[in-house]
Amino acid sequence: MSLIDKIGALDSGLETPLYHQLRKAIRQAIENNVLRADDPLPPERDLAEQLAVSRITVRKALDGLVADGLLTRRQGAGTFVARRVEKSFSMLSSFTEDMAARGRTSHSKWLSRSEGAVTPDESLMLGLSPGTRVYRFSRVRYADEEPMALEQSTISGFCLASADDVGESLYEALDAAGCRPRRALQRLRAVLFNETQSALLGIQPGSPGLFIERRAFLEDGRAVETTQSYYRGDAYDFVAELNG
């Protein structure tokens, strides 16, 4: 079945602009599971020919859906229905655990891992004395083969024997050392990715993202982790359960 069969024809006789009709039709097809996660869309030229509209009309409709997070563009591959992940704010879990719970395989591209003396900012976040040892980890996080997030973590030195203790999962290493966090404070805000961040994630510069800063603690109140994460806005939904 072609995309036209799935979304229906556009009507040039309506007052509604054609790009708006196309955007709405694709959105409804996604919401009704007629188009599913990872389904490819035809190239813009082919789609324009099939719908008898201009490529500008197609591009404007698709740009809007990309901005809404319903479609994603993969460099060299084309445009696809976005495969979004829901991350709950009510549960303290790792990226690896989140992906495994959704049947996806996580892995990382390491940018750096090091040991050093705590900086003034890290000292304030972790409640550590000047000169205390900490471990720093920076990586790109992947779900299957898709880059999803940038993650920069600083871990209190008493939690690990070496930076090499951390493999695929930071929380797995902390758990093995008896230092898995039991509670955390998190702050979230919207950001736009710069050129360096965009290149690492394979997205366009200026794409929307979500920045989360987390401080995590042991049961005895000691801070063990401060992490800054940049999540792709077209791939993540953050949810929280509220009780009145």
CORQUITA-V231839 format. One line per field, one symbol per residue. ss: DSSP state (~ for helix, > for strand, _ for the rest). phi: phi as a letter, one per 20 degrees, with the letter a starting at -180 (. if undefined). psi: psi as a letter, one per 30 degrees, with the letter a starting at -180 (. if undefined). A space follows every 50 residues. Layout:
ss: ???
phi: ???
psi: ???
//
This chain:
ss: __~~~~~__________~~~~~~~~~~~~~~________>___~~~~~~~ ~___~~~~~~~~~~~~~___>>>>___>>>>___>>>>______~~~~~~ ~____>>>>>>>>>>>>__~~~~~~~______>>>>>>>>>>>__>>>>> >>>>>>~~~___~~~____~~~~~~~______>>>>>>>>>>__~~~~~~ ~______>>>>>>>>>>_____>>>>>>>>>>___>>>>_____
phi: .ffffedneedfeeffgfffffgfffgffffemfddgmfeefggffffff elcfffffffffgfffffneccddgmdpdcffdededeeececeggffff fdmdeebcdfeabbcaffegfffffdmdfgnffcdcccbedddlddfdbd ccccdgffecebfffedfdfffffffemcffdbbdcccbebdfeffffff emcfgnffbcdcdcdccffenffdbccdcddffecccdcbedce
psi: kleeeefllljfflfkkeeeeeeeeeeeeefggeklkfkkllleeeeeee fhllfeeeeeeeeeeeefgflkkkkfeaklkkjlkkkkffkjlleeeeee fgglkklljkelklkakkleeeeeefhllkfkklkkkklkkkjcgkkelk kjkkkkffflflfffjcejefeeeefgghkkfllkkkklklkkaeeeeee fhlkkfkklkkkkkkkllfgfkkfkkkkkjkkfgfkkklkkkk.
//
